[in-house]
Amino acid sequence: MLCEKPFAMNLKEVEEMIQLSKQNKTLLMEAMWTIFLPHYQYVLELIKNRHYGEILKLEADFGFHPVYNVTSRVFDKSVGGGSLLDIGIYPVFAALSTLGKPNTINAKAEFFASGADSECEIIFHYDNAKAFLKSTLLEETNTEAIFHCENGTIKIKGRFHEPSSVVLIDRHGNTETKTFNYNSIGYSYEIAHFNKLIRDHKTESDIMTFEKSRQLISTLDDIRKLIGLVYN
């Protein structure tokens, strides 16, 4: 089963899903499509190889401004509506996939009348880095992920979570733009991986692993506690 992100609304539900998939020997994967995209894999490789040294600061955001409608699932707290689980998951995933689990987290949020969060600002603190993350349903944002490193900057341009381009800026200000010749909306990369898992009789992805899903939802749970967001 390919399950749309977020896997579930909290860690308890995610653990139940994982255990059932193992008991029934059924393939299960969270559909975090970003990790399968060529431009994102390219950035992960640059960071892994310390192309510009260690990351010192990450800035990642995702914002758009839908018309407020209490009947829409985007604003319905009972089904996980709000900015954090719907779109904040992408900046959070950007931090976790490059810097890992933070030592501490600061977070604050604004809320709609429905109780769903309209905007969430988050800071992840690491030993030698910080990640400044934002999700909002109140405005359009650049939706970029910018990695400020010791010797340069790696920028994933607008709508970083979907097919995009990457700009490399060295310490002298020289820039290079990498394009990836996308000819689809981007879901095809995730689907190709999942189809291969089926053909190979696998029950867990080696890329979007259960542990990644656990880490992602547990971090979102931690943020919800900080902002006082409880799903009924």
Solvent accessible surface area in square Angstrom, and as a share of the most:
residue,aa,sasa,rsa
1,M,135,0.60
2,L,55,0.28
3,C,27,0.16
4,E,110,0.49
5,K,20,0.09
6,P,32,0.20
7,F,9,0.04
8,A,14,0.11
9,M,45,0.20
10,N,45,0.23
11,L,59,0.30
12,K,144,0.61
13,E,66,0.30
14,V,0,0.00
15,E,54,0.24
16,E,85,0.38
17,M,48,0.22
18,I,0,0.00
19,Q,79,0.35
20,L,104,0.52
21,S,9,0.06
22,K,102,0.43
23,Q,132,0.59
24,N,98,0.50
25,K,167,0.71
26,T,62,0.36
27,L,18,0.09
28,L,9,0.04
29,M,1,0.00
30,E,4,0.02
31,A,8,0.06
32,M,0,0.00
33,W,15,0.05
34,T,2,0.01
35,I,4,0.02
36,F,16,0.07
37,L,0,0.00
38,P,43,0.27
39,H,0,0.00
40,Y,1,0.00
41,Q,72,0.32
42,Y,57,0.22
43,V,0,0.00
44,L,36,0.18
45,E,89,0.40
46,L,20,0.10
47,I,26,0.13
48,K,144,0.61
49,N,96,0.49
50,R,146,0.53
51,H,95,0.43
52,Y,23,0.09
53,G,15,0.14
54,E,82,0.37
55,I,11,0.05
56,L,85,0.42
57,K,73,0.31
58,L,0,0.00
59,E,64,0.29
60,A,3,0.02
61,D,29,0.15
62,F,8,0.03
63,G,1,0.01
64,F,55,0.23
65,H,115,0.51
66,P,31,0.20
67,V,133,0.77
68,Y,90,0.34
69,N,70,0.36
70,V,98,0.56
71,T,115,0.67
72,S,33,0.21
73,R,144,0.53
74,V,18,0.10
75,F,3,0.01
76,D,49,0.25
77,K,41,0.17
78,S,61,0.39
79,V,86,0.50
80,G,9,0.08
81,G,3,0.03
82,G,0,0.00
83,S,0,0.00
84,L,0,0.00
85,L,5,0.02
86,D,19,0.10
87,I,6,0.03
88,G,1,0.01
89,I,0,0.00
90,Y,16,0.06
91,P,1,0.01
92,V,0,0.00
93,F,7,0.03
94,A,1,0.00
95,A,0,0.00
96,L,12,0.06
97,S,31,0.20
98,T,24,0.14
99,L,42,0.21
100,G,23,0.22
101,K,82,0.35
102,P,14,0.09
103,N,95,0.49
104,T,81,0.47
105,I,26,0.13
106,N,82,0.42
107,A,23,0.18
108,K,133,0.56
109,A,24,0.19
110,E,105,0.47
111,F,89,0.37
112,F,34,0.14
113,A,109,0.85
114,S,43,0.28
115,G,24,0.23
116,A,0,0.00
117,D,0,0.00
118,S,3,0.02
119,E,29,0.13
120,C,0,0.00
121,E,65,0.29
122,I,4,0.02
123,I,53,0.27
124,F,0,0.00
125,H,42,0.19
126,Y,31,0.12
127,D,125,0.65
128,N,125,0.64
129,A,10,0.08
130,K,93,0.39
131,A,0,0.00
132,F,78,0.33
133,L,4,0.02
134,K,52,0.22
135,S,0,0.00
136,T,0,0.00
137,L,1,0.01
138,L,75,0.37
139,E,76,0.34
140,E,124,0.56
141,T,34,0.20
142,N,111,0.57
143,T,2,0.01
144,E,27,0.12
145,A,0,0.00
146,I,30,0.15
147,F,0,0.00
148,H,53,0.24
149,C,14,0.08
150,E,95,0.43
151,N,53,0.27
152,G,10,0.10
153,T,26,0.15
154,I,1,0.01
155,K,54,0.23
156,I,0,0.00
157,K,86,0.36
158,G,40,0.38
159,R,98,0.36
160,F,2,0.01
161,H,7,0.03
162,E,44,0.20
163,P,32,0.20
164,S,17,0.11
165,S,22,0.14
166,V,0,0.00
167,V,19,0.11
168,L,8,0.04
169,I,49,0.25
170,D,40,0.20
171,R,164,0.60
172,H,146,0.65
173,G,47,0.45
174,N,93,0.48
175,T,94,0.55
176,E,88,0.40
177,T,80,0.47
178,K,67,0.28
179,T,94,0.54
180,F,46,0.19
181,N,138,0.71
182,Y,48,0.18
183,N,145,0.74
184,S,47,0.30
185,I,124,0.63
186,G,0,0.00
187,Y,103,0.39
188,S,57,0.37
189,Y,67,0.26
190,E,6,0.03
191,I,74,0.37
192,A,60,0.46
193,H,27,0.12
194,F,20,0.08
195,N,61,0.31
196,K,109,0.46
197,L,11,0.06
198,I,94,0.48
199,R,156,0.57
200,D,62,0.32
201,H,164,0.73
202,K,106,0.45
203,T,57,0.33
204,E,64,0.29
205,S,2,0.01
206,D,114,0.59
207,I,57,0.29
208,M,2,0.01
209,T,30,0.17
210,F,7,0.03
211,E,105,0.47
212,K,71,0.30
213,S,1,0.01
214,R,53,0.19
215,Q,54,0.24
216,L,3,0.01
217,I,4,0.02
218,S,24,0.16
219,T,0,0.00
220,L,0,0.00
221,D,18,0.09
222,D,53,0.27
223,I,0,0.00
224,R,30,0.11
225,K,160,0.68
226,L,93,0.46
227,I,20,0.10
228,G,56,0.53
229,L,4,0.02
230,V,100,0.57
231,Y,30,0.11
232,N,143,0.73
